[in-house]
Amino acid sequence: MHQKLKLAIKPLLKTVFILSLVLTLALGHADNALAARSGGRIGGGSFRVPSSRTYTPRTYAPPGGGYYPGGGGFGFPFLIPFWGIGGGFGGLFSILIFIAIANFLFQTFRRVTGGETVTEEGYSSNPNVSVTRLQVGLLAQARDLQPELDRIAETADTNSPQGRAEILQETSLALLRHPEYWVYVGGGTQQAKLNSAEAQFNRLSLAERSKFSEETLSNVNNQLKAALAKEALPGSSNPENPTDLITSGPGEYIIVTLLVATLGKYGIPALNSTEDLRQALRQIGGIPSEQILAIEVLWTPQAEGDTLTSDDLLAEYPDLKLV
């Protein structure tokens, strides 16, 4: 009886042991991969309502001290003193009224088409805002890209509109210089009103930042922060230790994410090819500074010796497409 019980339990114990071993290896690898995912971040901007442009009507004061608002041209108040009251007055009076009305309509039309009203979409109290996310996955052989992003982070002025536009230009240019390493792409544009755009932008930012175990370099609103240099981050590969390469895998990819909130309706093309990516980068790099509300540039890995394996990429960036 005892022997039969032992024979029945033996396969069960073997199964439990194998499952425990698999879970240990899997969880150990996941911890290493997570610990190895350092990131860099550049950001700045605000979602305040833009300053409204107001129009101050011009005035015309004819000789004699009369004051007539909304002048600019020959209207009825200017011409009427030169005409006597008498025969034929009715016809002339009608003509003068017509001229005054026509002049008023012309001046109003000129102000509207000249951008001197406060009803423009970009300067309303709650204008349309476009929130764009562009994500590029490159082969890790593009090693020059990481130092270039580090340099941008260390020198960028993230507090001024011109500085934020320059960040987008420099980052887009850095990516455009490495088309031979483009592998994955993703992103798109969402429309929102100004009063809800900040929440949408923050959700996208937090989703990307949560994929980092640590932000080892950041410049947000001109607050530059850098983690202390480490010989090797936990879980990162050490070329002098081959067993690290077995457990963590080679550093296969670099992921760069651009987030930008812009005034008005704006969008990047559908991302299905390298040409679509090239066009999207050029569009983002060319956004005028006065149209930009907020930006963030995020990339991983950032720390030297850090890794981002194919397993990491599939787990954390499942929506990326091959190009």
FIVEXMI-832613 format. One line per field, with one value per residue (C-alpha): residue number from 1; residue in one letter; z negated, x, y. Coordinates in Angstrom, 1 decimal. Layout:
# residues N
k <- [NUM,...] $
r <- [A,...] $
c3 <- [Z,...] $
c1 <- [X,...] $
c2 <- [Y,...] $
# end
This chain:
# residues 323
k <- [1,2,3,4,5,6,7,8,9,10,11,12,13,14,15,16,17,18,19,20,21,22,23,24,25,26,27,28,29,30,31,32,33,34,35,36,37,38,39,40,41,42,43,44,45,46,47,48,49,50,51,52,53,54,55,56,57,58,59,60,61,62,63,64,65,66,67,68,69,70,71,72,73,74,75,76,77,78,79,80,81,82,83,84,85,86,87,88,89,90,91,92,93,94,95,96,97,98,99,100,101,102,103,104,105,106,107,108,109,110,111,112,113,114,115,116,117,118,119,120,121,122,123,124,125,126,127,128,129,130,131,132,133,134,135,136,137,138,139,140,141,142,143,144,145,146,147,148,149,150,151,152,153,154,155,156,157,158,159,160,161,162,163,164,165,166,167,168,169,170,171,172,173,174,175,176,177,178,179,180,181,182,183,184,185,186,187,188,189,190,191,192,193,194,195,196,197,198,199,200,201,202,203,204,205,206,207,208,209,210,211,212,213,214,215,216,217,218,219,220,221,222,223,224,225,226,227,228,229,230,231,232,233,234,235,236,237,238,239,240,241,242,243,244,245,246,247,248,249,250,251,252,253,254,255,256,257,258,259,260,261,262,263,264,265,266,267,268,269,270,271,272,273,274,275,276,277,278,279,280,281,282,283,284,285,286,287,288,289,290,291,292,293,294,295,296,297,298,299,300,301,302,303,304,305,306,307,308,309,310,311,312,313,314,315,316,317,318,319,320,321,322,323] $
r <- [M,H,Q,K,L,K,L,A,I,K,P,L,L,K,T,V,F,I,L,S,L,V,L,T,L,A,L,G,H,A,D,N,A,L,A,A,R,S,G,G,R,I,G,G,G,S,F,R,V,P,S,S,R,T,Y,T,P,R,T,Y,A,P,P,G,G,G,Y,Y,P,G,G,G,G,F,G,F,P,F,L,I,P,F,W,G,I,G,G,G,F,G,G,L,F,S,I,L,I,F,I,A,I,A,N,F,L,F,Q,T,F,R,R,V,T,G,G,E,T,V,T,E,E,G,Y,S,S,N,P,N,V,S,V,T,R,L,Q,V,G,L,L,A,Q,A,R,D,L,Q,P,E,L,D,R,I,A,E,T,A,D,T,N,S,P,Q,G,R,A,E,I,L,Q,E,T,S,L,A,L,L,R,H,P,E,Y,W,V,Y,V,G,G,G,T,Q,Q,A,K,L,N,S,A,E,A,Q,F,N,R,L,S,L,A,E,R,S,K,F,S,E,E,T,L,S,N,V,N,N,Q,L,K,A,A,L,A,K,E,A,L,P,G,S,S,N,P,E,N,P,T,D,L,I,T,S,G,P,G,E,Y,I,I,V,T,L,L,V,A,T,L,G,K,Y,G,I,P,A,L,N,S,T,E,D,L,R,Q,A,L,R,Q,I,G,G,I,P,S,E,Q,I,L,A,I,E,V,L,W,T,P,Q,A,E,G,D,T,L,T,S,D,D,L,L,A,E,Y,P,D,L,K,L,V] $
c3 <- [0.0,-0.9,2.2,4.4,2.7,3.3,7.0,7.4,5.7,7.6,11.0,9.1,7.3,10.6,12.2,9.3,9.5,13.3,12.9,10.1,12.2,15.2,13.0,11.3,14.6,16.2,13.2,12.9,16.5,16.2,13.2,15.1,18.2,16.1,14.1,17.3,18.8,18.1,19.9,20.9,20.9,22.3,21.8,21.2,22.0,20.6,21.5,20.5,22.7,25.3,25.0,27.0,29.7,29.4,32.1,31.3,33.8,35.6,35.3,37.7,36.5,39.4,39.3,37.0,33.9,34.8,33.5,35.3,34.2,36.7,39.3,42.0,45.4,46.5,44.7,44.2,41.2,43.2,46.4,45.1,44.1,47.7,49.1,48.7,47.7,50.7,54.1,55.0,51.4,51.3,54.1,52.8,49.3,50.4,52.2,49.2,46.9,49.4,49.5,45.7,45.3,48.1,46.3,43.0,44.5,46.3,43.2,41.2,43.9,44.0,40.2,40.3,43.2,41.8,38.5,36.3,34.6,31.4,32.9,34.5,33.6,32.2,29.9,28.7,25.0,25.6,29.0,30.7,29.7,31.4,29.3,31.4,30.5,32.8,31.8,33.6,32.9,34.2,34.1,31.3,33.9,34.1,31.2,32.3,31.6,27.8,27.2,29.5,27.4,24.3,25.7,26.6,23.1,21.4,23.5,24.4,23.2,22.4,20.9,24.1,27.2,29.4,27.3,27.5,31.2,31.5,29.4,31.9,34.8,33.4,32.3,35.7,37.5,35.3,36.3,39.9,40.0,39.2,41.7,42.2,38.6,38.6,37.7,35.9,36.0,34.2,33.2,34.3,33.5,31.2,31.2,28.0,26.7,24.7,21.4,21.8,23.9,20.9,19.3,22.6,23.0,19.4,19.9,23.0,21.1,18.0,20.2,21.7,18.5,16.7,19.0,17.6,14.4,13.9,15.6,15.7,17.5,17.7,18.5,17.8,17.5,17.4,14.4,15.5,13.5,14.1,12.2,10.8,13.2,12.5,13.6,14.5,13.8,12.3,15.1,17.7,19.8,19.0,21.9,19.5,18.1,20.8,18.4,18.4,22.2,21.7,19.1,20.4,24.1,26.3,26.5,29.7,29.9,29.1,28.7,29.2,28.5,29.4,27.8,28.9,28.2,30.8,31.3,34.0,36.1,37.0,37.8,39.0,41.9,41.3,40.5,42.7,44.4,44.0,46.3,44.0,41.0,42.9,43.7,40.1,38.7,41.1,40.2,36.4,36.9,38.8,36.4,35.7,32.1,31.6,32.3,29.8,26.3,24.8,25.8,24.5,26.0,24.3,25.2,23.8,23.1,21.9,19.4,20.8,20.9,20.7,22.9,24.6,26.0,28.4,25.5,23.8,27.0,27.6,24.0,23.6,27.2,28.8,31.0,33.0,36.7,38.8,41.6] $
c1 <- [0.0,2.8,4.7,1.6,1.1,4.7,4.5,1.3,2.8,6.1,4.8,2.9,6.0,7.9,5.2,5.3,9.1,9.0,6.4,8.3,11.4,9.7,8.0,11.3,13.1,10.3,9.9,13.6,13.9,11.0,12.5,15.8,14.1,12.1,15.1,17.1,14.5,15.9,14.6,15.2,12.6,12.4,9.3,7.6,4.7,1.3,-2.4,-3.3,-5.9,-3.9,-4.0,-6.8,-5.9,-8.3,-9.1,-9.2,-11.5,-9.8,-11.4,-11.8,-12.1,-13.0,-12.1,-14.3,-14.0,-16.7,-15.9,-17.2,-16.1,-15.5,-14.1,-11.6,-12.9,-15.6,-18.8,-22.1,-21.0,-18.2,-20.1,-23.4,-22.1,-21.2,-24.6,-27.4,-30.9,-33.0,-34.1,-32.8,-31.9,-33.8,-31.9,-28.5,-29.4,-30.2,-26.8,-24.9,-26.6,-25.7,-22.1,-21.9,-23.4,-21.1,-18.1,-19.1,-19.5,-16.1,-14.3,-15.9,-15.0,-11.4,-11.0,-12.4,-10.3,-7.2,-7.3,-8.3,-11.3,-11.3,-13.5,-10.7,-10.7,-7.1,-8.0,-11.4,-11.9,-11.9,-10.2,-9.5,-6.3,-4.6,-2.6,-0.2,1.9,4.7,6.7,9.8,11.6,15.2,17.8,20.3,23.1,21.9,24.2,24.8,21.1,21.3,24.2,22.4,19.2,21.3,22.8,19.4,18.1,21.2,21.0,17.3,15.3,12.0,10.4,10.0,7.9,10.9,12.9,10.2,9.9,13.7,13.5,11.0,13.2,16.4,14.7,13.0,16.3,18.1,15.6,15.6,19.4,19.0,16.4,18.5,17.7,13.9,12.1,8.9,6.5,3.2,1.1,-1.7,-3.5,-6.5,-8.7,-9.9,-11.0,-8.5,-10.2,-9.8,-6.6,-4.2,-5.7,-5.4,-1.8,-1.0,-2.5,-0.3,2.8,2.2,1.5,5.0,6.8,5.4,7.4,10.6,12.0,13.9,14.2,17.9,18.0,15.3,14.8,11.3,10.4,14.2,14.7,17.6,18.0,20.4,20.8,24.3,26.4,26.4,28.8,25.8,22.1,20.4,19.6,21.7,24.1,27.8,30.0,32.5,30.0,28.5,25.8,24.2,23.8,22.0,19.6,18.9,19.6,21.4,20.4,18.4,16.2,15.9,12.3,11.8,8.4,7.3,4.2,3.0,-0.1,-0.9,-3.5,-6.0,-6.7,-3.5,-2.6,0.1,-0.5,-1.4,1.8,2.3,5.7,9.0,7.8,4.8,7.3,9.5,6.6,5.3,8.8,9.0,5.6,6.3,9.7,8.1,5.3,5.5,6.4,3.2,1.1,2.8,1.2,3.2,5.8,7.5,10.3,10.9,13.4,14.6,17.2,19.1,21.7,24.9,25.0,21.2,19.2,15.8,15.3,12.7,10.8,10.7,9.5,6.7,5.5,5.5,4.9,2.5,0.8,4.0,4.0,6.9,8.0] $
c2 <- [0.0,2.4,1.5,2.2,5.6,6.5,5.5,7.7,10.7,10.6,11.9,14.6,15.8,15.8,18.0,20.4,20.7,21.4,24.1,25.7,25.7,27.3,30.0,30.8,31.2,33.2,35.6,36.0,36.9,39.3,41.0,41.4,42.8,45.3,46.4,47.0,49.4,52.9,55.9,59.5,62.3,65.9,67.9,71.2,73.5,74.3,74.1,77.7,79.5,81.5,85.3,86.7,89.2,92.2,94.7,98.4,100.2,103.0,106.4,109.3,112.9,115.3,118.9,120.8,118.5,115.9,112.4,109.3,105.8,103.0,105.4,104.6,105.6,108.1,107.5,109.3,111.5,113.0,113.8,115.1,118.6,119.4,118.9,121.4,120.6,121.3,120.0,116.6,115.9,112.7,111.0,112.2,111.2,107.7,107.5,108.7,106.1,103.4,104.6,104.6,101.1,99.8,101.3,99.8,96.4,96.7,97.7,94.8,92.3,93.5,93.2,89.7,88.4,90.3,88.2,91.2,89.5,87.5,84.7,82.8,79.1,79.3,82.2,81.1,80.3,76.6,75.9,72.6,70.8,67.9,65.4,63.4,60.4,59.1,56.1,54.8,51.5,51.3,48.6,49.2,49.6,53.2,54.0,57.6,58.3,57.9,60.4,62.8,62.6,63.0,66.2,67.6,66.8,68.5,71.7,72.2,75.2,73.5,76.6,78.7,78.0,78.5,76.0,73.4,73.8,73.3,70.1,68.7,69.8,68.3,65.0,64.6,65.3,62.8,60.1,61.1,60.6,56.9,55.5,52.3,51.3,51.9,48.7,49.5,52.5,53.4,56.3,58.7,61.9,62.5,65.6,67.2,70.6,72.6,71.9,68.1,68.0,68.2,65.0,63.2,64.3,63.3,59.8,59.2,60.4,58.3,55.2,55.6,56.6,53.6,51.3,52.6,51.2,54.6,57.9,58.2,61.5,64.1,67.8,68.9,72.6,73.3,71.0,68.8,65.6,62.7,59.5,58.7,56.6,52.9,50.3,48.1,48.5,45.4,43.1,44.9,42.9,43.0,42.1,40.6,38.2,35.9,34.6,38.0,37.8,34.5,35.8,39.3,39.0,41.5,45.1,44.8,48.0,51.6,53.1,56.8,58.4,62.0,63.5,66.9,68.9,71.6,74.3,73.6,70.5,68.7,65.1,62.8,60.3,56.7,54.9,51.9,52.4,54.2,56.9,57.5,57.7,60.1,62.4,62.3,63.2,66.2,67.4,67.2,68.9,71.7,72.7,76.4,77.4,79.5,76.4,74.1,73.8,71.0,68.3,65.3,63.2,59.8,57.1,53.8,52.5,55.6,54.4,53.0,49.2,49.0,46.7,46.5,43.0,41.7,40.2,43.6,45.2,42.7,42.9,46.7,47.9,45.5,48.1,48.8,47.8,46.6,48.9] $
# end
